[in-house]
Amino acid sequence: MVGLAVKALTLSHFRSHLRAALKFDGRPVAIFGSNGTGKTNLLEAISLLSPGRGLRRAAGEDLTRRPEALGWKVSAIVQSLSQLHEVETWAEVGAARQTRIDGKTAPQLALGRMVRMLWLIPSMDRLWIEGADGRRRFLDRMTMSFEPEHAQAVLTYEKAMRERNRLLKDQVGDASWYGALEAQMATAGAVIMANRRLALARVAQAQAGAATAFPAADLALSGPDEGEMAETEAGLSTAYANGRARDMAAGRTLSGPHRVDLLATYAAKGVAARQCSTGEQKALLISLILANARALAEDFGAPPILLLDEVAAHLDADRRAALYDEICALGAQAFLTGTGRELFDELGERAQFVEVGEAAGTSTISQIKGEKPIRPNA
């Protein structure tokens, strides 16, 4: 069977979970339980099977279970198209995160080539009304889902920019000190902008004519200045050279991909997302995640794994049913969380169900629906 799915997941000393072991068959997974029992922790563990710091962007030491603080480990069997892979990622106390794929040490970028993953979490509900940093992260996660190497371009750009900012803060006026750093920034920056444009084009294409219950969003990029936004290597090089005096006064780089904002408009109404109601903003986010998933299903050959934390809480029954229908029609393995099982009634037999509870200070997990219960702290 060709697809993309987590087939088995094992956690050790991860957040509230002393130990957990779960098996999945590729269907959507509905995870329910009271607040504070560790539902989101399961999603966070799965998110670490992709590059980066996971859906909470947490530091490594925050992932280890207290009070033991022995470090943490996430292991999984992942189906990627027609192949099965063993994935392990972990960190010991005070050490950097490590990754192994099929028993061999691997960079995080290798996870991005193997696993495509999208998520939607409650903190993203304010995406359109808060600062541009969150929107850039959303944009770059979307871009990385199509082009995993995008992450390396972003790292290269940010490293060179930090060095340039250090020169600016130290009031270094010699142009020769800036040349090599600005060349690196211009090269990486042009790649970043080209990748972002391609990602937006693919999502727009996936939205066009799609049969969906969620509103389409028109996406655009905006620069920090009124003038034209530099996107080519030559244009960025010129912008950095010409902006040195202004940047030195500010003590930081004021132009480039790190200053770009993502704008969204409710297409049918012509209203900016930031001016939409809370419900409309949530619907636009869901629409973008689904469009991103449809495009990936075509480009990668299988739909991505979806992590949807508390996504059903603010949807009425009709919208919930529509969301579940679209996920199942897409054929995606989606992990969804909610406080009650009734939130997932519309899924019925199309999903697996996992109940998360708490006993003696430890999260407990029961994998139900005819399967043997699993007690992670046994």
C-alpha positions as CSV (number, residue, x, y, z in Angstrom):
1,M,0.0,0.0,0.0
2,V,1.4,3.4,-1.0
3,G,0.9,6.2,1.4
4,L,2.4,8.3,4.3
5,A,1.6,7.3,7.8
6,V,2.9,6.6,11.3
7,K,2.3,2.9,11.9
8,A,3.7,2.7,15.4
9,L,4.7,5.2,18.0
10,T,6.7,4.7,21.2
11,L,7.5,7.5,23.8
12,S,9.9,7.3,26.7
13,H,10.0,10.0,29.4
14,F,8.4,12.5,27.0
15,R,6.5,15.3,28.7
16,S,3.7,13.7,30.8
17,H,4.2,10.3,29.3
18,L,6.5,7.9,31.2
19,R,6.1,5.4,28.5
20,A,3.5,5.0,25.7
21,A,3.3,2.5,22.8
22,L,0.6,2.9,20.1
23,K,-0.1,1.2,16.8
24,F,-2.0,2.8,13.9
25,D,-3.5,1.5,10.6
26,G,-3.4,4.7,8.5
27,R,-6.9,5.9,9.3
28,P,-7.5,9.2,11.1
29,V,-6.8,9.0,14.8
30,A,-9.2,10.8,17.3
31,I,-7.5,11.5,20.6
32,F,-9.8,12.6,23.4
33,G,-9.6,13.2,27.1
34,S,-9.8,16.0,29.7
35,N,-7.6,19.1,29.5
36,G,-4.1,18.6,30.9
37,T,-3.9,14.8,30.4
38,G,-1.3,14.9,27.6
39,K,-3.2,14.9,24.3
40,T,-1.2,17.6,22.7
41,N,2.0,16.0,24.0
42,L,1.2,13.0,21.7
43,L,0.9,15.4,18.7
44,E,4.1,17.2,19.7
45,A,6.0,13.9,19.7
46,I,4.7,13.0,16.2
47,S,5.7,16.5,15.0
48,L,9.3,15.7,16.0
49,L,9.3,13.1,13.2
50,S,9.7,16.1,10.9
51,P,12.5,18.7,10.9
52,G,12.6,21.5,13.4
53,R,11.6,22.0,17.0
54,G,8.1,20.6,16.7
55,L,4.7,22.2,16.9
56,R,5.4,24.0,20.2
57,R,8.9,25.1,19.2
58,A,10.0,23.9,22.6
59,A,13.6,23.7,23.8
60,G,14.9,20.1,24.2
61,E,15.0,20.3,28.0
62,D,11.3,21.2,28.1
63,L,10.4,17.9,26.5
64,T,11.8,15.6,29.2
65,R,9.4,14.2,31.8
66,R,9.7,15.6,35.3
67,P,10.8,14.8,37.9
68,E,13.1,12.2,36.4
69,A,14.7,14.5,33.8
70,L,16.6,11.6,32.2
71,G,16.2,12.9,28.7
72,W,13.5,11.8,26.2
73,K,13.0,9.6,23.2
74,V,10.4,9.2,20.4
75,S,10.5,6.1,18.2
76,A,8.3,5.3,15.3
77,I,7.6,3.1,12.3
78,V,6.8,5.4,9.4
79,Q,5.5,4.4,6.1
80,S,6.7,6.7,3.3
81,L,5.2,5.8,0.0
82,S,6.1,2.1,-0.5
83,Q,8.7,1.8,2.2
84,L,8.7,1.4,5.9
85,H,11.4,3.2,8.0
86,E,12.4,3.0,11.7
87,V,12.8,6.5,13.0
88,E,14.3,7.5,16.4
89,T,14.8,11.0,17.7
90,W,16.0,11.7,21.3
91,A,18.0,14.0,23.5
92,E,19.9,13.2,26.7
93,V,20.1,15.8,29.5
94,G,22.1,18.8,28.4
95,A,22.8,17.3,24.9
96,A,21.6,18.2,21.5
97,R,18.8,16.3,19.8
98,Q,19.8,13.3,17.7
99,T,18.1,11.4,14.9
100,R,18.5,7.9,13.5
101,I,16.7,6.5,10.4
102,D,16.9,2.7,9.9
103,G,19.6,2.5,12.5
104,K,21.9,5.1,10.9
105,T,22.5,8.6,12.2
106,A,20.7,11.2,10.0
107,P,20.3,14.9,9.8
108,Q,16.9,16.4,10.4
109,L,16.7,17.4,6.7
110,A,16.4,13.7,5.9
111,L,13.1,13.6,7.9
112,G,11.8,16.3,5.7
113,R,12.5,14.3,2.6
114,M,10.8,11.2,4.0
115,V,7.8,12.7,5.9
116,R,5.6,15.6,4.9
117,M,3.6,17.0,7.9
118,L,1.3,19.9,8.5
119,W,-0.3,21.1,11.7
120,L,-2.8,23.4,13.1
121,I,-2.7,24.3,16.8
122,P,-4.8,26.7,19.0
123,S,-2.0,29.3,19.2
124,M,-2.3,29.7,15.4
125,D,-5.8,31.0,15.8
126,R,-4.4,34.5,16.2
127,L,-2.1,34.2,13.2
128,W,-3.7,37.0,11.2
129,I,-3.9,39.6,14.0
130,E,-0.5,39.2,15.8
131,G,3.1,39.9,14.6
132,A,4.6,39.0,11.3
133,D,7.0,36.4,12.9
134,G,4.3,33.8,13.2
135,R,3.1,34.3,9.7
136,R,6.6,33.9,8.3
137,R,7.0,30.7,10.2
138,F,3.7,29.5,8.9
139,L,4.8,30.4,5.4
140,D,8.1,28.7,5.7
141,R,6.6,25.5,7.1
142,M,4.3,25.5,4.1
143,T,7.2,26.1,1.8
144,M,9.3,23.4,3.4
145,S,6.5,20.9,2.9
146,F,7.1,21.3,-0.8
147,E,10.8,21.8,-0.7
148,P,12.6,20.3,2.3
149,E,15.9,22.0,1.4
150,H,14.2,25.3,2.1
151,A,15.1,24.8,5.7
152,Q,18.8,24.8,4.9
153,A,18.5,28.1,2.9
154,V,16.7,29.7,5.9
155,L,19.5,28.5,8.3
156,T,22.2,29.8,6.0
157,Y,20.5,33.2,5.6
158,E,19.9,33.6,9.3
159,K,23.5,32.7,10.3
160,A,25.0,35.2,7.8
161,M,22.5,37.9,9.0
162,R,23.4,37.4,12.6
163,E,27.1,38.0,11.7
164,R,26.1,41.1,9.8
165,N,24.0,42.4,12.6
166,R,27.0,42.0,15.0
167,L,29.0,44.2,12.7
168,L,26.2,46.7,12.6
169,K,25.9,46.9,16.3
170,D,29.7,47.3,16.7
171,Q,29.5,50.2,14.2
172,V,32.0,48.6,11.8
173,G,32.2,51.0,8.8
174,D,34.6,49.1,6.6
175,A,32.7,47.9,3.6
176,S,35.1,44.9,3.1
177,W,33.8,43.3,6.3
178,Y,30.2,43.2,4.8
179,G,30.8,41.9,1.3
180,A,31.0,38.1,1.9
181,L,28.2,38.1,4.4
182,E,25.9,40.0,2.2
183,A,26.7,37.8,-0.7
184,Q,25.7,34.7,1.3
185,M,22.5,36.5,2.4
186,A,21.7,37.5,-1.2
187,T,22.2,34.0,-2.5
188,A,20.2,32.3,0.2
189,G,17.6,35.0,0.3
190,A,16.9,34.7,-3.5
191,V,16.3,30.9,-3.0
192,I,14.0,31.6,0.0
193,M,11.9,34.0,-1.9
194,A,11.7,31.8,-5.0
195,N,10.7,28.8,-2.9
196,R,8.0,30.9,-1.1
197,R,6.5,32.0,-4.4
198,L,6.4,28.5,-5.7
199,A,4.6,27.3,-2.5
200,L,2.0,30.0,-2.7
201,A,1.4,29.2,-6.4
202,R,0.9,25.5,-5.5
203,V,-1.6,26.3,-2.7
204,A,-3.5,28.8,-4.9
205,Q,-3.7,26.1,-7.6
206,A,-5.0,23.6,-5.1
207,Q,-7.7,26.0,-3.9
208,A,-8.9,26.8,-7.3
209,G,-12.1,24.9,-8.1
210,A,-11.7,22.6,-5.0
211,A,-14.9,21.1,-3.6
212,T,-14.6,22.3,0.0
213,A,-16.8,23.6,2.7
214,F,-14.1,26.1,3.8
215,P,-13.5,29.5,2.3
216,A,-10.6,30.1,-0.1
217,A,-7.9,32.6,0.9
218,D,-5.9,34.8,-1.5
219,L,-2.3,34.9,-0.3
220,A,0.3,37.6,-1.0
221,L,3.7,38.7,0.2
222,S,4.4,42.2,1.5
223,G,7.7,43.9,2.2
224,P,8.5,46.2,5.1
225,D,8.7,49.3,2.8
226,E,6.3,50.9,0.4
227,G,8.8,50.4,-2.4
228,E,9.4,47.3,-4.5
229,M,10.5,44.2,-2.6
230,A,13.8,42.8,-3.7
231,E,13.7,39.0,-4.4
232,T,16.6,38.4,-6.8
233,E,20.2,37.8,-5.8
234,A,21.3,41.1,-7.5
235,G,18.4,43.0,-6.0
236,L,19.1,41.8,-2.5
237,S,22.8,42.5,-2.8
238,T,22.1,46.1,-3.8
239,A,19.5,46.5,-1.0
240,Y,22.0,45.3,1.6
241,A,24.8,47.6,0.3
242,N,22.6,50.6,0.0
243,G,21.0,50.1,3.4
244,R,24.1,49.8,5.5
245,A,23.9,53.3,6.9
246,R,20.2,52.9,7.9
247,D,20.9,49.4,9.2
248,M,23.8,50.6,11.3
249,A,21.7,53.3,12.9
250,A,19.1,50.6,13.8
251,G,21.7,48.0,14.8
252,R,20.0,45.3,12.6
253,T,19.2,44.4,9.0
254,L,16.0,46.1,7.9
255,S,15.4,44.5,4.6
256,G,15.3,41.0,3.1
257,P,13.3,37.8,3.4
258,H,13.3,38.0,7.2
259,R,11.1,41.1,6.9
260,V,8.5,39.8,4.5
261,D,4.9,39.4,5.7
262,L,2.2,37.0,4.6
263,L,-1.1,38.6,3.8
264,A,-4.4,36.7,3.4
265,T,-7.7,37.8,2.1
266,Y,-11.1,36.1,2.4
267,A,-11.5,35.6,-1.4
268,A,-15.3,35.5,-1.7
269,K,-15.7,38.6,0.5
270,G,-12.6,40.6,-0.5
271,V,-11.9,41.2,3.2
272,A,-8.5,41.0,4.8
273,A,-8.1,38.0,7.1
274,R,-7.1,40.3,10.0
275,Q,-10.5,42.0,9.7
276,C,-12.5,38.7,9.6
277,S,-14.4,37.2,12.6
278,T,-12.6,34.7,14.8
279,G,-14.6,31.9,13.2
280,E,-13.8,33.1,9.7
281,Q,-10.1,33.3,10.5
282,K,-10.2,29.7,11.8
283,A,-12.0,28.5,8.7
284,L,-9.4,30.2,6.4
285,L,-6.6,28.5,8.3
286,I,-8.3,25.1,7.9
287,S,-8.8,25.8,4.2
288,L,-5.1,26.6,3.7
289,I,-4.0,23.4,5.5
290,L,-6.4,21.4,3.4
291,A,-5.2,23.1,0.2
292,N,-1.6,22.6,1.2
293,A,-2.4,18.9,1.8
294,R,-4.1,18.5,-1.6
295,A,-1.1,20.0,-3.4
296,L,1.3,17.7,-1.5
297,A,-0.8,14.7,-2.3
298,E,-0.2,15.5,-6.0
299,D,3.4,16.5,-5.7
300,F,4.7,14.0,-3.2
301,G,2.5,11.1,-4.3
302,A,0.7,10.8,-0.9
303,P,-1.1,13.3,1.3
304,P,0.8,14.6,4.3
305,I,0.3,13.6,7.9
306,L,-2.0,16.2,9.6
307,L,-1.8,17.2,13.3
308,L,-5.0,19.1,14.2
309,D,-5.0,20.1,17.9
310,E,-8.5,21.0,19.3
311,V,-9.5,21.8,15.7
312,A,-13.1,20.7,16.3
313,A,-13.8,22.7,19.4
314,H,-15.0,25.8,17.6
315,L,-16.7,24.2,14.7
316,D,-20.4,23.4,14.5
317,A,-21.5,19.8,13.7
318,D,-21.9,20.5,10.0
319,R,-18.4,22.0,9.7
320,R,-16.9,19.2,11.7
321,A,-18.5,16.6,9.5
322,A,-17.3,18.5,6.4
323,L,-13.8,18.6,7.7
324,Y,-13.8,14.9,8.5
325,D,-15.2,14.1,5.1
326,E,-12.4,16.1,3.4
327,I,-9.7,14.4,5.4
328,C,-11.0,11.0,4.6
329,A,-11.5,11.8,0.9
330,L,-7.9,13.0,0.8
331,G,-6.8,9.7,2.4
332,A,-4.6,11.5,4.9
333,Q,-3.7,10.2,8.3
334,A,-4.8,12.9,10.6
335,F,-4.3,13.0,14.4
336,L,-7.1,15.1,16.0
337,T,-7.5,16.0,19.6
338,G,-10.6,17.0,21.6
339,T,-11.9,16.9,25.1
340,G,-14.8,14.5,24.3
341,R,-15.3,11.5,22.1
342,E,-18.6,13.0,20.9
343,L,-16.6,15.6,19.0
344,F,-15.6,12.8,16.6
345,D,-19.0,11.1,16.2
346,E,-19.1,12.0,12.5
347,L,-16.0,10.0,11.9
348,G,-17.5,6.8,13.1
349,E,-15.7,3.7,11.8
350,R,-13.5,5.7,9.6
351,A,-11.2,6.5,12.5
352,Q,-9.2,4.9,15.4
353,F,-9.9,6.3,18.9
354,V,-7.4,6.9,21.7
355,E,-8.4,8.0,25.2
356,V,-5.9,9.8,27.3
357,G,-6.3,10.0,31.1
358,E,-4.2,10.6,34.1
359,A,-3.3,8.4,37.1
360,A,-0.7,8.9,39.9
361,G,0.7,11.9,38.1
362,T,1.3,10.0,34.8
363,S,-0.6,10.2,31.6
364,T,-2.4,6.9,30.7
365,I,-3.5,5.9,27.2
366,S,-6.1,3.5,26.1
367,Q,-6.2,2.5,22.5
368,I,-9.8,1.5,22.1
369,K,-12.3,0.5,19.3
370,G,-11.7,-3.2,19.7
371,E,-7.9,-3.0,20.3
372,K,-6.1,-4.1,23.4
373,P,-5.8,-1.2,25.8
374,I,-2.2,0.1,26.3
375,R,-1.1,1.4,29.6
376,P,2.1,3.3,29.1
377,N,3.1,3.4,32.8
378,A,2.5,-0.2,33.5
